[in-house]
Amino acid sequence: MSLLKVDNLGIRYGETGYPVVEQLSFALEQGEVLGLVGESGSGKTQSALGIMGLLPPQACMRGSVLLDG
C-alpha cells in the first residue's frame, strides 16, 4: 500500500473555468521522494495545495488523494 497515492487529480477555478491541473497521478512509498518541476504557472503549487486540502473555495477539484491508506 502506498504512503501517498494521487489518482487523476484535476483542478479548475469555477464550474466552467480553465483547468490548471489535469490528470495528475502518482504514488509514493515510504522513503521515496518526488519532485514536481515545470515552468511558472504549470500547476505545481495548485497541485500541492489540492493534495493538502488547502485550495480556496472557488476551486473545483476532482480525483482522489489517499494518505497512508
C-alpha distances in whole Angstrom, upper triangle without the diagonal:
4,7,9,9,13,14,18,19,23,25,29,32,34,33,35,34,33,30,29,25,24,21,19,15,13,9,9,8,10,13,13,16,17,21,22,25,28,32,33,32,29,27,25,26,25,22,21,23,21,18,19,21,25,26,30,31,32,29,27,24,22,18,15,13,10,10,8,7
4,5,6,10,12,16,16,20,22,26,29,31,31,33,32,31,27,26,22,21,19,16,13,10,6,6,5,7,11,10,13,13,17,18,22,25,28,29,28,26,23,21,22,22,18,18,20,18,15,16,19,22,23,27,28,30,27,25,21,20,16,13,11,9,8,7,7
4,7,10,13,17,17,20,22,26,28,31,31,33,32,31,27,25,22,22,20,17,14,11,8,6,5,6,9,9,11,12,16,17,21,24,27,28,27,25,22,20,21,21,17,16,18,17,13,14,17,19,22,25,27,29,25,24,21,20,17,14,11,8,6,4,7
4,7,10,13,13,17,18,22,25,27,28,29,28,27,23,21,18,18,16,13,11,8,6,5,7,9,11,10,11,11,14,15,18,21,24,25,24,22,19,17,17,17,14,12,14,13,10,11,14,17,18,22,24,25,22,21,17,16,14,11,7,6,5,6,8
4,6,10,10,14,16,20,23,25,25,27,26,25,21,20,16,16,13,11,8,6,4,6,9,11,14,12,13,12,15,15,18,21,24,25,23,21,18,16,17,17,13,13,15,13,10,12,14,17,18,22,23,24,21,19,15,14,11,8,6,5,7,8,8
4,7,7,10,13,17,20,22,22,23,22,21,17,16,13,12,10,7,5,5,6,9,12,15,17,14,14,12,14,13,17,18,21,22,20,18,15,14,15,14,10,11,13,10,8,11,12,15,16,19,21,21,18,16,12,11,8,6,5,6,9,11,11
4,6,9,12,16,19,21,21,22,21,20,16,16,12,11,8,7,4,7,8,12,15,18,20,17,17,15,17,15,18,20,22,23,21,18,16,16,17,15,12,14,15,12,11,14,15,18,17,20,21,21,18,15,12,9,6,5,7,9,12,14,13
4,6,10,13,17,19,18,18,18,17,13,13,10,7,4,5,5,9,11,15,18,21,23,20,19,17,18,16,18,18,21,22,19,16,14,15,17,14,11,14,15,12,12,15,15,18,17,20,20,20,16,14,10,7,5,7,9,12,15,18,17
4,7,10,14,16,16,17,16,15,11,11,7,6,5,5,6,10,12,15,18,21,23,20,19,16,16,14,17,17,19,19,17,14,11,12,13,11,8,11,12,8,9,12,12,14,13,16,17,16,13,11,7,6,4,6,8,11,14,17,17
4,7,10,13,13,13,12,11,7,8,5,4,6,7,10,13,16,18,22,24,26,23,22,18,18,15,17,17,18,18,15,13,10,12,13,10,8,12,12,9,11,14,13,14,12,14,15,14,10,8,6,5,6,9,11,15,17,21,21
4,7,10,11,11,9,9,6,6,5,7,9,10,13,16,18,21,24,26,27,25,23,20,19,16,17,17,17,16,13,12,9,11,11,8,8,11,10,8,11,13,12,12,9,11,12,10,7,6,5,7,9,11,13,16,19,22,22
4,6,8,8,6,6,4,5,7,9,12,13,16,19,22,24,28,30,31,28,26,23,22,19,20,18,18,17,13,13,10,13,13,9,11,14,13,11,14,16,14,14,10,11,11,9,6,5,7,9,12,15,16,20,22,26,26
4,7,8,5,7,7,8,10,12,15,16,20,23,25,27,31,32,33,31,29,26,24,21,22,20,20,18,14,15,12,15,14,11,13,15,13,12,16,17,15,14,10,9,9,6,4,6,9,12,15,17,19,22,24,28,28
4,6,5,8,9,11,13,15,18,19,22,25,28,30,33,35,36,34,32,29,28,25,25,24,23,21,18,18,16,19,18,14,16,19,16,15,18,20,17,16,12,11,10,6,6,7,10,13,16,19,21,24,26,30,30
4,6,9,10,13,14,15,17,19,22,25,28,30,34,36,37,35,33,30,30,26,27,26,25,24,20,20,18,21,20,17,18,21,19,16,20,21,18,18,15,14,12,9,9,7,10,12,15,18,21,24,27,30,30
4,7,9,12,14,14,17,19,22,26,29,31,35,37,39,36,34,31,30,26,27,25,24,23,19,19,18,21,21,17,19,22,20,18,21,23,21,21,17,16,15,11,11,10,12,14,17,20,23,26,29,33,32
4,6,9,12,13,16,18,21,24,27,30,33,36,37,34,32,28,27,23,24,22,21,19,15,16,14,18,18,14,16,19,18,16,20,21,19,19,15,14,14,10,9,9,12,13,17,20,22,25,28,32,31
4,6,9,10,14,16,19,23,26,28,32,34,35,32,30,26,25,21,21,18,18,16,13,13,12,16,16,13,15,18,17,16,19,21,20,19,16,16,16,13,11,11,12,14,17,20,21,25,28,31,31
4,6,7,10,12,16,19,22,24,28,30,31,28,26,23,21,18,18,16,16,15,12,11,9,13,14,11,12,15,15,13,16,18,17,17,14,15,15,13,10,9,10,11,13,16,18,22,24,28,28
4,7,10,11,15,17,21,23,26,28,29,26,23,20,18,15,15,13,13,12,8,7,6,9,10,8,9,12,12,11,14,16,16,15,12,14,15,13,10,10,10,12,14,16,17,21,23,26,27
4,7,7,11,14,17,19,23,25,26,23,21,17,16,13,13,12,13,13,10,8,6,8,10,7,7,11,11,10,12,15,15,15,12,15,16,15,11,11,9,10,11,13,14,18,20,23,24
4,6,9,13,16,19,23,25,26,23,22,18,17,14,15,14,15,16,13,10,9,11,13,11,10,13,14,12,13,17,17,18,15,18,19,17,13,12,10,9,10,13,14,18,20,23,23
4,6,10,13,17,20,23,24,21,20,17,17,14,16,16,18,19,16,13,12,13,15,13,11,14,15,13,13,17,17,19,17,20,21,19,16,14,11,9,8,11,12,15,18,21,21
4,7,10,13,17,20,21,18,16,13,13,11,13,13,16,17,15,12,10,11,13,11,8,11,13,11,11,14,15,17,16,19,21,20,16,15,12,10,9,10,11,13,16,18,19
4,7,10,14,17,18,15,15,12,13,12,15,16,19,20,19,15,13,13,15,14,11,13,15,13,11,15,16,18,18,21,23,23,19,17,14,12,9,9,9,11,14,16,16
4,7,10,13,15,12,11,9,11,11,14,16,20,21,20,17,15,14,16,16,12,13,16,14,12,15,17,19,19,23,25,25,21,20,16,15,12,11,10,11,12,14,14
4,7,10,12,9,10,9,12,13,16,19,22,24,23,20,18,16,18,18,14,14,17,15,12,15,17,20,21,25,26,27,23,22,18,17,14,12,10,9,10,11,11
4,7,8,6,7,8,11,13,16,19,23,24,24,21,19,17,18,19,15,14,17,16,13,15,18,20,22,25,27,29,25,24,21,20,16,14,12,11,10,10,12
4,6,6,9,10,14,16,20,23,26,28,28,25,23,20,22,22,19,17,20,20,16,17,20,23,25,28,30,32,28,27,24,23,19,17,14,12,11,9,11
4,6,9,11,15,18,21,24,28,29,29,27,25,22,22,23,20,18,21,21,17,18,21,23,25,29,31,33,30,29,26,25,22,19,16,14,11,9,12
4,7,10,13,17,20,23,27,28,29,26,25,21,22,24,21,19,22,22,18,19,22,24,27,30,33,34,31,31,27,27,24,22,18,17,14,13,16
4,7,10,13,16,20,24,25,26,23,22,19,20,21,18,17,20,20,17,18,22,23,25,29,31,32,29,29,25,25,22,20,17,16,14,14,16
4,7,10,13,17,20,22,22,20,19,15,17,19,16,14,18,18,15,17,20,21,23,27,29,30,27,27,24,24,22,20,17,17,15,15,18
4,7,10,13,17,18,19,16,15,12,14,16,13,12,15,16,13,15,19,20,21,24,27,28,24,24,21,21,19,18,15,16,15,16,18
4,6,10,13,15,16,14,13,10,12,14,12,11,15,16,14,16,19,19,20,23,27,27,23,24,21,22,20,19,17,18,18,19,22
4,7,10,12,12,10,9,6,9,11,9,9,13,14,13,15,18,18,18,21,24,24,21,21,19,19,18,18,16,18,18,20,22
4,7,9,11,9,10,7,10,13,11,12,15,16,16,18,20,20,20,23,26,25,22,23,21,22,21,21,20,22,22,24,26
4,7,8,6,8,7,11,12,12,13,16,17,17,20,21,21,20,22,25,24,21,22,20,21,21,22,21,24,24,27,29
4,6,6,9,9,11,13,14,15,17,18,20,21,23,22,20,22,25,24,21,22,21,23,23,25,24,27,27,30,32
4,6,8,8,10,11,13,14,16,17,19,20,21,20,18,20,23,21,19,21,20,22,23,25,24,27,27,30,32
4,6,8,9,9,11,13,14,15,17,19,19,18,16,17,20,18,16,17,17,19,21,22,22,25,26,29,31
4,6,8,9,10,12,14,14,16,18,19,18,16,18,20,19,16,17,16,18,18,20,20,23,24,27,28
4,6,5,6,9,10,10,12,14,15,14,12,15,17,16,13,14,13,15,15,17,16,20,21,24,25
4,6,5,6,9,10,11,13,14,14,13,15,19,18,15,16,14,16,16,17,16,18,19,22,24
4,5,5,6,8,10,11,12,11,10,12,16,16,13,15,14,16,17,17,16,18,19,22,24
4,5,5,6,9,10,10,9,7,10,13,13,10,11,10,13,14,15,14,17,18,21,23
4,5,5,6,9,10,10,9,12,15,15,12,12,10,11,12,12,11,14,15,18,20
4,5,5,6,9,9,9,13,16,16,13,14,12,14,14,13,11,14,13,17,19
4,5,5,6,5,5,9,12,13,11,12,11,13,14,13,12,14,14,18,20
4,5,5,6,6,9,11,12,9,10,7,10,10,10,9,12,13,17,18
4,6,8,9,13,15,16,13,13,10,11,10,9,6,9,9,13,14
4,6,8,12,14,16,13,14,12,14,13,12,9,11,10,13,15
4,6,9,11,13,11,11,10,12,12,11,9,11,12,15,17
4,6,9,12,10,12,11,14,15,14,13,15,15,19,20
4,7,8,6,9,9,12,14,14,14,17,17,21,22
4,6,6,9,10,14,17,17,17,20,21,24,25
4,5,8,10,14,17,18,18,21,22,26,26
4,7,10,13,17,18,19,22,24,28,28
4,6,10,13,15,16,19,21,25,25
4,7,10,13,14,18,20,24,23
4,7,9,11,14,17,20,20
4,7,10,13,16,19,19
4,7,10,14,17,16
4,6,10,13,12
4,7,10,10
4,7,6
4,6
4
